[in-house]
C-alpha cells in the first residue's frame, strides 16, 4: 500500500488544543465493523464484560525539553529521547551549529552537560552534576507537548498530559488513550470484574515523525523500550484460554503486547521494538483496542486500519469529522473491535 492510501481530510478546528474540562468527559465512537455508534466515554464501563482483561501502558511522561547555551553563547534546545542511566541520555539537539564531541552545554543556567558522541540523528549527553538525571528534568525541564498542539505547555498540562496510573518514568509523549481514565472509572472496572493489567512502553519522539516514503514497506520505525510483566502474561494467558477478551488501552499497549508475541506466543520480559503494523498483519494477542484519532498518513493510521479494517476505519474517520469529534492527543476516543475476531 502507498502512503497516500492513509490520508484523509481533517479540518484544523477539530485538532484538540486543550484537554476536556474534566478528565473522562470525552466522546467515544464505538466501531464494530461497519456499525458506528456515538457514545460518551462515561458509557465505556457498559461496553466491557466481567472477565475481560484490559492492558494499560503505565509509562510516565518526563519533562524532556531542556533549553541552554553552548560556551560560545549559541542557544541550544534538547529533547531527551531516552535516559540511559542516572547521568546520561540520548537527545535530539537543535542549535545553529551542532555541538561537537567534548563540547559543553549549560542547561537552565544550572546543569552542565558534555556532548559525548553522535548516535545517528541523536546526541549522547552526559550530565556532570551528581544529581539524578530524572531529578534534573523534573527541576528544569519542560513538558514536550506534541507539535500539533500550537501552544507552550502550561501548569495544567503537567497533570492532564499524564495518565492517572503513570508510574515508570521514561516517555516523551503520553499514551493518550489512557488520558480518559479517572481513578473512579478504574475502580468501577475492578468492581465489574474486569482484570486490569499493565505493560510499559516508553513512547519516543519518533512517534510524531512523518512517514517520508510513498511505499510504506520502505519505512523504518523508530525503536522503543517495552516490558511485559509476568503477572500480565498470566492474566492474558488465562483469559485467552477461557475465551475471554483482551483489550489494549492505546496503540502503545498494543505494540508492546504484539512485540512480546512476535514468535506466536506471548512472553514476559523486557526488550526493544520497532514493530510496524500495517494491513495484512496477523494479531496474536489483542481482541479490542481503545485509542484516540490519529494523524493522516501516520503509522498509527496504518495500525488501526490493520486492526479494524481499512475501509471500516476510513468510514469511521469520515463520520467522526462530520460529527465534529475532537482529534489527536487531547481529543476523543474510539473503541475498535478486531475485524477478524
C-alpha positions in Angstrom: 0.0 0.0 0.0 1.0 3.6 -0.5 1.3 6.4 2.0 -1.4 8.3 0.1 -3.8 5.5 0.9 -3.8 6.6 4.6 -4.6 10.3 4.0 -7.9 11.9 5.0 -9.2 15.5 5.2 -9.2 16.9 8.7 -10.4 20.5 9.4 -7.8 22.2 11.6 -10.5 23.3 14.0 -11.1 19.7 15.1 -7.5 19.3 16.5 -7.9 19.5 20.2 -5.6 22.2 21.7 -6.6 21.6 25.3 -7.9 18.7 27.4 -11.6 18.5 28.0 -12.9 20.5 31.1 -13.0 17.3 33.1 -10.9 14.1 32.7 -13.2 11.4 31.2 -15.8 13.8 29.7 -14.8 13.0 26.1 -16.9 11.4 23.5 -16.5 7.7 22.4 -17.0 6.3 18.9 -17.7 2.5 19.0 -16.6 0.9 15.8 -17.9 -2.7 15.1 -17.2 -3.5 11.5 -19.5 -1.2 9.5 -21.5 -0.3 12.6 -20.8 3.1 14.2 -22.2 4.1 17.5 -21.8 7.6 19.0 -21.3 7.4 22.8 -19.8 9.3 25.7 -16.7 7.9 27.4 -18.8 7.6 30.6 -20.6 4.7 28.7 -17.3 2.8 28.4 -18.0 0.7 31.5 -21.1 -0.8 29.9 -19.1 -1.9 26.9 -16.9 -4.2 29.0 -17.7 -7.7 30.4 -16.6 -9.3 33.7 -13.5 -11.3 33.0 -12.2 -9.0 30.3 -8.5 -8.2 30.6 -7.6 -4.5 29.9 -3.9 -3.7 29.4 -2.7 -0.2 30.2 0.7 1.4 29.4 2.0 2.7 32.8 4.8 4.8 31.3 5.2 8.3 32.8 6.0 11.3 30.7 9.1 13.2 31.7 9.8 16.9 31.3 12.1 16.1 28.5 12.7 19.5 26.9 15.7 21.5 28.1 16.9 24.9 27.0 20.5 26.0 27.3 23.5 27.5 25.6 27.0 26.5 24.4 30.2 28.0 25.7 30.1 30.2 22.6 26.8 31.6 23.7 24.8 29.8 21.0 21.3 28.7 22.0 20.5 25.0 22.3 17.3 23.1 22.7 17.5 19.5 23.7 14.7 16.9 23.7 15.6 13.9 25.7 14.6 10.8 23.8 15.9 8.1 26.2 17.5 8.2 29.6 20.4 5.7 29.5 21.5 5.9 33.2 21.5 8.3 36.1 23.6 10.8 34.2 23.4 10.0 30.5 20.7 10.5 27.8 20.2 10.3 24.1 18.6 13.5 22.9 17.5 15.4 19.8 19.5 18.7 19.8 18.6 21.9 17.9 21.3 24.5 17.6 22.6 26.8 14.9 25.7 24.5 14.8 25.6 21.0 16.1 27.7 20.6 19.2 30.9 18.5 18.7 32.1 15.6 21.0 33.7 17.0 24.1 31.9 20.3 24.0 29.9 21.6 26.9 26.3 22.9 27.2 24.8 24.7 30.2 21.1 24.0 30.6 18.8 26.2 32.5 21.8 28.3 33.7 22.4 25.4 36.1 23.2 22.0 34.6 26.4 21.4 32.6 26.4 18.5 30.1 29.1 17.2 27.8 28.3 16.0 24.3 29.9 12.6 24.2 29.1 11.4 20.7 26.6 11.2 17.9 24.3 8.3 17.7 22.6 8.6 14.3 20.3 11.6 14.5 20.6 11.7 18.3 23.3 13.1 20.6 24.6 11.3 23.7 24.8 13.8 26.5 26.5 13.2 29.9 25.3 15.5 32.7 28.1 16.4 35.1 26.2 17.1 38.3 25.8 14.4 40.9 22.0 14.8 40.8 20.0 12.1 39.1 19.0 13.0 35.6 15.3 12.4 36.2 15.6 14.9 39.1 17.3 17.4 36.8 14.5 17.1 34.3 11.8 17.5 37.0 13.6 20.6 38.2 14.4 22.4 34.9 12.7 20.5 32.0 9.5 21.4 30.2 6.8 19.0 29.2 7.1 18.3 25.4 3.6 18.7 24.1 3.0 17.2 20.6 3.8 19.5 17.6 0.2 19.8 16.6 -0.7 21.5 19.9 0.1 25.0 19.0 0.9 26.4 22.4 3.5 26.0 25.1 2.9 23.6 28.0 1.0 25.2 30.9 0.9 24.1 34.5 -2.4 22.3 33.9 -0.7 20.1 31.3 1.7 18.6 34.0 -1.3 16.8 35.3 -3.6 16.4 32.3 -0.9 15.1 29.8 -0.3 12.2 32.2 -2.4 9.2 32.9 -3.7 8.7 36.5 -1.8 5.4 36.6 1.5 6.6 35.2 4.4 5.0 37.2 7.5 4.3 35.1 9.4 7.4 34.1 10.7 7.5 30.5 8.2 8.6 27.9 8.4 11.9 25.9 4.8 11.5 24.8 1.7 10.3 26.7 -0.1 7.1 25.8 -3.1 9.2 25.1 -5.9 6.6 25.1 -5.2 6.4 28.8 -5.8 10.1 29.5 -9.6 9.4 29.5 -9.5 7.2 32.6 -10.2 8.5 36.1 -9.5 6.7 39.4 -13.2 6.3 39.7 -13.5 4.6 36.3 -10.7 2.2 37.1 -12.3 1.3 40.4 -15.7 0.8 38.6 -14.0 -1.6 36.2 -12.5 -3.6 39.0 -15.9 -3.8 40.7 -17.4 -5.0 37.5 -14.9 -7.9 37.3 -12.6 -6.5 34.6 -9.0 -7.5 35.2 -6.6 -4.6 34.9 -3.0 -5.4 33.7 -0.1 -3.2 32.8 2.8 -3.1 30.4 5.4 -0.4 29.9 6.4 1.2 26.6 8.4 4.4 26.8 6.9 6.5 23.9 9.7 8.2 21.9 9.6 11.5 20.0 9.7 9.4 16.8 6.0 8.7 17.3 5.5 12.2 15.8 7.9 11.8 12.9 6.2 11.8 9.5 6.5 8.9 7.1 8.7 10.2 4.3 8.4 7.4 1.7 5.4 6.7 -0.5 5.9 2.9 -0.5 5.2 2.2 3.2 7.2 -1.1 3.0 10.3 1.1 2.9 9.5 2.9 6.1 11.8 2.3 9.1 10.1 2.6 12.5 11.9 4.3 15.5 12.8 1.9 18.3 11.3 2.0 21.8 11.8 0.1 25.1 9.0 -2.1 26.4 8.3 -4.5 29.2 5.6 -7.1 29.8 5.5 -8.3 33.4 4.9 -11.9 34.4 1.6 -11.1 36.0 0.3 -9.5 32.8 1.3 -12.6 30.9 -0.5 -14.8 33.3 -3.7 -12.8 33.2 -3.8 -12.7 29.4 -2.9 -16.4 29.0 -5.7 -17.4 31.4 -8.2 -15.1 29.6 -7.3 -16.4 26.1 -7.5 -20.0 27.3 -11.1 -19.4 28.6 -12.3 -17.4 25.6 -12.3 -14.0 27.4 -11.5 -10.8 25.6 -8.2 -8.9 25.8 -8.3 -5.1 25.3 -5.3 -2.9 24.7 -5.7 0.6 26.0 -3.8 2.6 23.4 -1.6 1.7 20.4 1.5 1.6 22.7 0.0 -1.2 24.8 -0.9 -2.9 21.6 2.7 -2.6 20.2 4.2 -3.8 23.5 1.9 -6.9 23.5 2.3 -7.8 19.9 6.1 -7.2 20.1 6.2 -9.7 23.0 4.3 -12.2 20.9 6.3 -12.0 17.7 7.2 -15.6 17.9 3.5 -16.5 18.1 3.4 -17.0 21.8 3.3 -14.1 24.3 6.4 -13.9 26.5 7.1 -11.8 29.6 10.2 -9.7 29.7 11.9 -6.5 28.6 13.0 -5.7 25.1 13.3 -3.1 22.3 10.8 -2.9 19.5 10.4 -1.3 16.1 7.3 -3.3 15.2 5.5 -1.8 12.2 1.9 -3.0 12.0 0.2 -2.5 8.6 -2.9 -4.0 6.9 -2.3 -7.8 6.5 -0.7 -8.1 9.9 -2.0 -11.1 12.0 -2.7 -10.1 15.6 -1.6 -12.6 18.2 -2.9 -11.1 21.4 -5.5 -8.3 21.3 -9.2 -8.5 20.6 -10.3 -4.9 21.2 -8.4 -1.6 21.0 -9.3 1.7 22.8 -7.5 4.5 21.0 -7.7 8.2 20.0 -8.0 9.5 16.5 -4.6 9.6 14.6 -2.8 11.8 12.2 -3.3 11.4 8.4 -0.6 9.3 6.7 0.8 8.2 10.1 2.0 4.7 11.1 -0.9 4.7 13.7 -3.5 5.1 10.9 -1.9 2.0 9.3 -2.1 0.1 12.6 -5.8 0.8 13.3 -6.6 0.0 9.6 -4.8 -3.3 10.1 -6.8 -4.0 13.2 -10.4 -2.8 12.4 -10.3 -2.9 8.6 -9.1 -0.4 6.1 -12.5 0.7 4.7 -14.1 0.4 8.1 -11.6 2.8 9.6 -11.9 5.4 6.9 -15.7 5.3 7.1 -15.3 5.8 10.9 -13.0 8.8 10.4 -15.3 10.4 7.8 -18.1 10.0 10.3 -16.0 11.5 13.1 -15.2 14.5 11.0 -18.9 15.0 10.1 -19.9 14.7 13.8 -17.1 17.1 14.8 -15.2 14.7 17.2 -12.1 16.2 18.7 -8.8 14.7 17.3 -5.4 13.6 18.5 -3.8 13.6 22.0 -6.4 15.7 23.9 -9.2 14.5 21.7 -12.0 11.9 21.8 -11.7 8.1 21.8 -12.6 5.2 19.6 -13.3 1.6 20.7 -12.4 -0.7 17.9 -13.3 -4.4 17.5 -10.8 -6.6 15.7 -12.1 -7.3 12.2 -11.3 -11.0 12.2 -12.5 -11.5 15.7 
